[in-house]
Amino acid sequence: MENSSSDDDSDTLSEGSDLQLFSEHEFLSDTDSDDDTQQTESSMEPDSQQTEATDDDFWSYDLHPVDIAPFTEQVGPDHTLQPDDDLLKYFNLMINEDFFETAAQETNRYAEQEMTRKGSRDSIWYPTTSPEMKAFFGLNIIMGINQLPRIDMYWSENPFVGNEGFKKCMTRTRFEKLLQYLHINDNQAQAPAGSPNYDRLHKIRPLIDMTRGNFQKFYKPGKCQSIDEGMIRYFTSIPLLQTLESYGVYGCGTIMANRKGFPSQLKNPHLPERGDAEQMQHNNLVATVWNDAKPVHIASTTSDPLGDGPAQRRVRGGGVIIIQRPPAVEHYQQHYYGVDRTQQYRSKCPVGRPSKKFWKYLVNYIFEISLINTFLLWFETPGTRKPTKHFSMVDCNLSIAEKLNGDFSSRKRAPSCGRGVAGISVANINRHTSTKLTRPRGRCKQCKKNGRRSDTFLWRRAKLESHLGIVRPEVTFLGAKQLK
């Protein structure tokens, strides 16, 4: 459900066809069904005000214009970036550069904690860095643009499936390890469950606090806002609208007819024709029932009850009829689409992959909202021009992902084992590679097993690992082509 706060449209990205589609939306069913007995009352109002609307003389059929204070706030982007600045700079206003350093530190910390807890080392894992975390999240963004059924398919050898950019950036094993150990906060800093300081969102609290502050800092919202009921079921209530009005915030939304305080006279009115309506009022608070495909109940503090306007409705056979709708209904239908627009953006470019862990889902969700806000912030900055005629949200996300990845690659060619051993990274220890050594000849068991030439030179793994500071309980001789 969405609540709109005024009569002016604040979404400058909307195209005429989309506005027409949303404004002529037909109610196929009441958003808040009358037969739903589950009710949730707002805790923002004292009981005396929650029961005020149940008085017999509270509602009246005496309709009159509402009295609304003028909207005088400055709205839109509030930053110092230039219109031609890189999109990544706009993105960093939402997701700070420091976030990736924090993610790298906490991911490394969690990996160490897990290996300590299990009492064994993860031979594949090695510490990550801020540039690698940028690349990791960049790949997650691209996964929403180039969607495949499984993660491993991005590294497929099939030329019609595999993604060369993923292959150059990092191995599938490395990506999965980063996904496995990904963390944003220290688990050991969490308060015990049941204690006053326990935070269910502790794992992503730094990301939540950062983005919430940035969203408020760099963009001043307009007069009209749409609120989704995803967090609070059956969201609109009479006490809520009264409380918001006391703060100078006006609202309009569909409401269950059996909500406490809604006039009983409008719960089941006689409305024989499509377009018929009946309304009652108390000061700025207007209760409306309108007959569309079925009765629709709306509560509002921002719309005059008088001054019905026309609405188009399609009928069987392809025809169109014109019916009347009250201002509250028109106002709601004009501005509720903000939530739908957000869902459209998210559905086109979701971030990452589905996860059973709720906090990882929320990380992806916050990144999706941050990308949407980046696009809107850039688009509404005076002077910006689209690079191409059809530049869209998808192009914006792709540009940001490419800049996050940059030229990062954890897949470096393994150097010679006989020369420059100190330059070998931990990532290359287990790589099966060919090299020439100044050592007696021997045989590589792995190459022989796979039917390849097994005559090669030996290299003592202990010496290689000593250069890297790795201590293992056992040391074995392996072929230089095997190295594992």
Backbone hydrogen bonds, N-H to C=O, Kabsch-Sander energy under -0.5 kcal/mol:
donor,donor_aa,acceptor,acceptor_aa,energy
4,S,252,C,-1.4
12,T,10,S,-1.1
14,S,11,D,-1.0
19,L,15,E,-2.5
20,Q,16,G,-2.5
21,L,17,S,-2.2
22,F,18,D,-2.6
23,S,19,L,-3.0
24,E,20,Q,-1.5
25,H,22,F,-1.7
28,L,26,E,-0.9
33,S,31,T,-0.7
36,D,33,S,-1.1
37,T,35,D,-0.7
49,Q,46,P,-0.9
50,Q,46,P,-1.7
51,T,47,D,-1.8
53,A,49,Q,-0.6
54,T,51,T,-1.4
55,D,52,E,-1.5
58,F,55,D,-1.6
59,W,55,D,-0.5
60,S,281,Q,-1.4
63,L,61,Y,-1.1
68,I,66,V,-0.7
72,T,70,P,-0.6
76,G,220,K,-3.1
78,D,218,F,-2.6
85,D,82,Q,-1.9
89,K,86,D,-1.0
90,Y,86,D,-1.1
91,F,87,L,-2.4
92,N,88,L,-2.3
93,L,89,K,-0.5
93,L,90,Y,-0.9
94,M,90,Y,-0.6
94,M,91,F,-1.3
95,I,91,F,-3.0
96,N,94,M,-0.6
99,F,96,N,-1.2
100,F,97,E,-0.9
101,E,97,E,-0.7
102,T,98,D,-2.3
103,A,99,F,-2.7
104,A,100,F,-2.0
105,Q,101,E,-2.4
106,E,102,T,-2.7
107,T,103,A,-2.1
108,N,104,A,-2.2
109,R,105,Q,-2.3
110,Y,106,E,-2.5
111,A,107,T,-2.2
112,E,108,N,-2.1
113,Q,109,R,-2.4
114,E,110,Y,-2.6
115,M,111,A,-2.2
116,T,112,E,-2.2
117,R,113,Q,-2.3
118,K,114,E,-2.3
119,G,115,M,-1.1
120,S,115,M,-1.3
123,S,121,R,-0.9
125,W,122,D,-0.6
133,M,129,T,-2.1
134,K,130,S,-2.1
135,A,131,P,-2.1
136,F,132,E,-2.5
137,F,133,M,-2.5
138,G,134,K,-2.3
139,L,135,A,-2.4
140,N,136,F,-1.7
141,I,137,F,-1.9
142,I,138,G,-2.0
143,M,139,L,-1.9
144,G,140,N,-0.7
144,G,141,I,-0.9
145,I,141,I,-0.7
145,I,142,I,-0.7
146,N,142,I,-3.3
147,Q,145,I,-0.8
153,M,150,R,-0.8
154,Y,151,I,-1.8
155,W,152,D,-1.2
156,S,153,M,-1.4
161,V,158,N,-1.9
162,G,158,N,-2.6
163,N,154,Y,-2.8
164,E,162,G,-0.6
167,K,163,N,-1.9
168,K,164,E,-2.2
169,C,165,G,-1.6
170,M,166,F,-2.2
175,F,171,T,-2.3
176,E,172,R,-2.5
177,K,173,T,-2.0
178,L,174,R,-2.3
179,L,175,F,-2.3
180,Q,176,E,-2.1
181,Y,177,K,-2.2
182,L,178,L,-0.9
184,I,203,K,-0.6
187,N,185,N,-0.6
189,A,186,D,-1.4
190,Q,187,N,-1.6
195,S,192,P,-1.9
198,Y,195,S,-1.7
200,R,198,Y,-0.5
202,H,199,D,-1.8
204,I,201,L,-1.2
205,R,201,L,-0.5
205,R,202,H,-1.0
208,I,204,I,-2.4
209,D,205,R,-2.8
210,M,206,P,-2.0
211,T,207,L,-2.3
212,R,208,I,-2.5
213,G,209,D,-1.8
214,N,210,M,-2.2
215,F,211,T,-3.0
216,Q,212,R,-1.5
217,K,213,G,-1.7
218,F,214,N,-2.2
219,Y,215,F,-0.6
220,K,76,G,-2.8
231,M,228,D,-0.6
238,I,260,K,-0.5
241,L,237,S,-2.0
242,Q,238,I,-2.1
243,T,239,P,-2.4
244,L,240,L,-2.7
245,E,241,L,-2.0
246,S,242,Q,-1.6
247,Y,243,T,-0.8
247,Y,244,L,-1.0
248,G,245,E,-1.6
249,V,244,L,-2.7
253,G,299,A,-2.2
255,I,297,H,-2.1
259,R,256,M,-1.6
262,F,259,R,-1.8
266,L,263,P,-1.3
267,K,264,S,-1.3
268,N,264,S,-0.5
271,L,269,P,-0.9
275,G,291,N,-3.1
276,D,273,E,-1.9
278,E,289,V,-2.2
280,M,287,A,-2.2
281,Q,60,S,-2.9
282,H,285,L,-2.9
285,L,282,H,-2.4
286,V,284,N,-0.6
286,V,300,S,-3.3
287,A,280,M,-2.9
288,T,298,I,-3.0
289,V,278,E,-2.3
290,W,296,V,-2.5
291,N,276,D,-2.8
292,D,290,W,-0.9
292,D,294,K,-1.9
293,A,27,F,-1.0
296,V,290,W,-2.9
298,I,288,T,-2.8
299,A,253,G,-2.4
300,S,286,V,-2.1
301,T,251,G,-2.7
302,T,251,G,-0.6
309,G,325,R,-2.4
311,A,323,I,-2.3
313,R,321,I,-2.4
315,V,319,G,-2.5
318,G,315,V,-1.5
321,I,313,R,-3.1
323,I,311,A,-2.7
323,I,321,I,-0.5
325,R,309,G,-2.4
330,E,326,P,-2.2
331,H,327,P,-3.0
332,Y,328,A,-2.2
333,Q,329,V,-2.6
334,Q,330,E,-1.7
335,H,331,H,-1.1
336,Y,332,Y,-1.7
338,G,335,H,-1.0
339,V,336,Y,-1.1
340,D,336,Y,-0.6
341,R,337,Y,-2.9
342,T,338,G,-1.7
343,Q,339,V,-2.1
344,Q,340,D,-2.1
345,Y,341,R,-2.3
346,R,342,T,-2.5
347,S,343,Q,-2.4
348,K,344,Q,-1.6
349,C,345,Y,-1.6
352,G,140,N,-2.5
358,F,356,K,-0.6
360,K,357,K,-0.7
361,Y,357,K,-1.7
362,L,358,F,-2.0
363,V,359,W,-1.8
364,N,360,K,-2.0
365,Y,361,Y,-2.3
366,I,362,L,-2.9
367,F,363,V,-2.1
368,E,364,N,-2.3
369,I,365,Y,-2.5
370,S,366,I,-2.4
371,L,367,F,-2.3
372,I,368,E,-2.2
373,N,369,I,-2.8
374,T,370,S,-2.0
375,F,371,L,-2.2
376,L,372,I,-2.4
377,L,373,N,-2.8
378,W,374,T,-2.7
379,F,375,F,-2.6
380,E,376,L,-2.3
381,T,377,L,-0.6
381,T,378,W,-0.8
384,T,381,T,-1.8
391,F,388,T,-1.4
396,C,392,S,-2.0
397,N,393,M,-2.5
398,L,394,V,-2.3
399,S,395,D,-2.3
400,I,396,C,-2.1
401,A,397,N,-2.7
402,E,398,L,-2.4
403,K,399,S,-1.8
404,L,400,I,-2.2
405,N,401,A,-2.1
406,G,402,E,-2.5
408,F,405,N,-2.4
410,S,169,C,-2.7
411,R,168,K,-0.6
412,K,410,S,-1.1
423,G,420,G,-1.7
424,I,421,V,-2.0
428,N,425,S,-1.5
429,I,426,V,-1.3
431,R,428,N,-1.1
433,T,431,R,-0.9
433,T,480,A,-0.7
439,R,437,L,-1.4
442,G,456,T,-3.4
444,C,454,S,-2.3
445,K,443,R,-0.7
448,K,444,C,-2.1
449,K,445,K,-2.2
450,N,446,Q,-1.6
451,G,448,K,-1.2
452,R,447,C,-2.9
456,T,442,G,-2.4
456,T,454,S,-0.6
458,L,440,P,-1.3
459,W,478,L,-1.4
461,R,459,W,-0.5
461,R,476,T,-0.9
463,K,460,R,-0.6
464,L,460,R,-1.5
465,E,461,R,-2.7
466,S,462,A,-1.9
467,H,463,K,-1.2
468,L,464,L,-0.7
469,G,465,E,-0.6
469,G,466,S,-0.7
470,I,465,E,-2.3
472,R,470,I,-0.5
478,L,459,W,-0.9
480,A,457,F,-1.5
482,Q,479,G,-1.3
483,L,479,G,-2.2
